[in-house]
Amino acid sequence: MACGATWRATPAQAAIAAGVLITMLPGPREVQAAMLGEAGALKGLAARATWIDMTSNSPAAARPIREQAIEQGVEVLEAPVGGGIVAAREGKLQLFLGGAASAVERHRALLEVLGDPGRIVHTGGHGTGYTAGRRRRRTRRGRRHALRVLARRRAR
């Protein structure tokens, strides 16, 4: 609120005046509720607006929401992030962008505020950003698990 934001009671009310709507929610269920629920953002989002979903989502879960948004004339970008809390604090998040290259370029200035300009990657069409983000997280988890196993073996 200190930066000039205005509180709105529902996602639909928040979306009414938005040229760009950004969601970053815990997961697919929350995105579906926020976008398609009784007072969902898609009810208020105007044609020619852009929805950027920064949630760690799955392509399959996001597809019906994206299709409805596009049907309404809303441009859609997926932009799951990598880097965690430390990177967020330092402004060094990595963004994996799925969607039209023209939309990525049109919103590059905004995206560069949200993530490290050198770590913003356009992965391809819709679904590819979510897939790249999920693969990155799985690789990191696998690497951490392997390191824990090695540490335990060395401790024996």
C-alpha positions as CSV (number, residue, x, y, z in Angstrom):
1,M,0.0,0.0,0.0
2,A,2.9,2.3,0.7
3,C,3.9,2.2,-3.0
4,G,0.5,3.5,-4.2
5,A,-1.3,0.2,-4.4
6,T,-5.0,0.1,-3.7
7,W,-6.7,-2.7,-1.7
8,R,-9.5,-4.5,-3.6
9,A,-11.8,-7.1,-1.9
10,T,-11.8,-9.7,-4.8
11,P,-9.5,-10.7,-7.6
12,A,-12.1,-9.5,-10.1
13,Q,-12.1,-6.0,-8.5
14,A,-8.3,-6.0,-8.6
15,A,-8.3,-7.0,-12.3
16,I,-10.8,-4.4,-13.5
17,A,-8.2,-1.5,-13.8
18,A,-5.2,-3.7,-14.5
19,G,-3.4,-3.5,-17.8
20,V,-1.1,-6.2,-16.4
21,L,-2.2,-8.7,-13.8
22,I,0.6,-10.7,-12.0
23,T,-0.2,-13.8,-10.0
24,M,2.3,-15.6,-7.8
25,L,0.4,-18.1,-5.7
26,P,1.2,-21.4,-3.9
27,G,0.0,-23.7,-6.6
28,P,-2.5,-24.7,-9.3
29,R,-5.6,-24.8,-7.0
30,E,-5.0,-21.3,-5.8
31,V,-4.5,-20.0,-9.4
32,Q,-7.7,-21.6,-10.5
33,A,-9.6,-20.1,-7.6
34,A,-8.1,-16.6,-8.1
35,M,-8.6,-16.6,-11.8
36,L,-11.9,-18.6,-12.3
37,G,-13.5,-18.5,-8.9
38,E,-16.8,-16.8,-8.1
39,A,-15.1,-13.4,-8.0
40,G,-12.1,-14.5,-10.1
41,A,-9.8,-12.1,-11.9
42,L,-10.8,-13.2,-15.4
43,K,-14.3,-11.7,-14.7
44,G,-12.7,-8.3,-14.4
45,L,-9.7,-8.5,-16.7
46,A,-10.3,-6.6,-19.9
47,A,-9.4,-7.6,-23.5
48,R,-5.9,-6.5,-24.4
49,A,-4.7,-6.8,-20.8
50,T,-1.9,-9.2,-19.9
51,W,-1.9,-11.9,-17.3
52,I,1.6,-13.0,-16.1
53,D,1.5,-16.1,-13.9
54,M,4.6,-16.5,-11.8
55,T,3.3,-19.5,-9.9
56,S,5.1,-22.8,-9.9
57,N,2.3,-24.3,-12.0
58,S,1.9,-27.3,-14.4
59,P,1.1,-26.8,-18.1
60,A,-1.9,-29.1,-17.8
61,A,-3.4,-27.3,-14.8
62,A,-2.9,-23.9,-16.4
63,R,-4.2,-24.8,-19.8
64,P,-8.0,-24.3,-19.2
65,I,-7.4,-21.0,-17.4
66,R,-5.0,-19.8,-20.2
67,E,-7.5,-20.8,-22.9
68,Q,-10.3,-18.9,-21.3
69,A,-8.1,-15.9,-20.9
70,I,-7.0,-15.9,-24.5
71,E,-10.7,-16.4,-25.6
72,Q,-11.4,-13.2,-23.7
73,G,-8.6,-11.4,-25.6
74,V,-6.2,-11.4,-22.7
75,E,-2.5,-12.0,-23.4
76,V,-0.9,-14.7,-21.2
77,L,2.7,-15.2,-20.1
78,E,3.9,-17.8,-17.7
79,A,6.9,-16.8,-15.7
80,P,7.7,-19.2,-12.9
81,V,10.8,-18.1,-11.0
82,G,14.0,-19.7,-9.7
83,G,16.4,-18.6,-7.1
84,G,14.4,-18.6,-3.9
85,I,14.1,-16.0,-1.1
86,V,17.7,-14.8,-1.2
87,A,17.6,-14.1,-5.0
88,A,14.2,-12.4,-4.5
89,R,15.7,-10.1,-1.9
90,E,18.7,-9.3,-4.1
91,G,16.6,-8.8,-7.2
92,K,18.3,-11.7,-8.9
93,L,15.4,-14.1,-9.6
94,Q,15.5,-16.2,-12.7
95,L,12.3,-16.1,-14.8
96,F,11.3,-18.9,-17.2
97,L,8.9,-17.3,-19.7
98,G,6.5,-19.3,-21.8
99,G,4.3,-17.5,-24.3
100,A,4.6,-15.3,-27.3
101,A,8.0,-13.8,-27.9
102,S,6.2,-10.5,-28.8
103,A,4.5,-10.4,-25.4
104,V,7.9,-11.1,-23.7
105,E,9.4,-8.1,-25.5
106,R,6.5,-5.9,-24.9
107,H,6.7,-6.5,-21.1
108,R,10.5,-6.8,-20.8
109,A,10.9,-3.6,-18.8
110,L,8.4,-4.9,-16.2
111,L,10.0,-8.4,-16.2
112,E,13.4,-6.8,-15.6
113,V,12.1,-5.2,-12.4
114,L,10.9,-8.6,-11.2
115,G,13.9,-10.6,-12.2
116,D,17.6,-10.3,-13.1
117,P,17.8,-9.1,-16.7
118,G,20.5,-11.6,-17.4
119,R,18.5,-14.4,-16.1
120,I,15.2,-13.9,-18.0
121,V,14.8,-16.8,-20.4
122,H,12.1,-17.1,-23.0
123,T,11.7,-20.9,-23.2
124,G,9.1,-20.9,-26.0
125,G,5.4,-21.2,-26.3
126,H,2.8,-21.7,-23.6
127,G,3.6,-24.6,-21.2
128,T,7.4,-24.3,-21.7
129,G,8.0,-21.8,-18.9
130,Y,6.2,-24.0,-16.4
131,T,8.0,-27.1,-17.6
132,A,11.4,-25.4,-17.4
133,G,10.7,-24.1,-13.9
134,R,9.6,-27.6,-12.7
135,R,12.7,-29.3,-14.2
136,R,14.9,-26.8,-12.5
137,R,13.3,-27.4,-9.1
138,R,13.5,-31.2,-9.6
139,T,17.2,-31.0,-10.6
140,R,18.0,-28.8,-7.5
141,R,16.1,-31.2,-5.2
142,G,17.9,-34.2,-6.7
143,R,21.3,-32.5,-6.3
144,R,20.6,-31.6,-2.6
145,H,19.4,-35.2,-1.9
146,A,22.6,-36.6,-3.5
147,L,24.8,-34.3,-1.4
148,R,23.0,-35.3,1.8
149,V,23.5,-39.0,1.0
150,L,27.2,-38.4,0.3
151,A,27.6,-36.5,3.5
152,R,25.9,-39.3,5.5
153,R,28.2,-41.9,3.9
154,R,31.3,-39.8,4.7
155,A,30.2,-39.4,8.3
156,R,30.1,-43.2,8.8
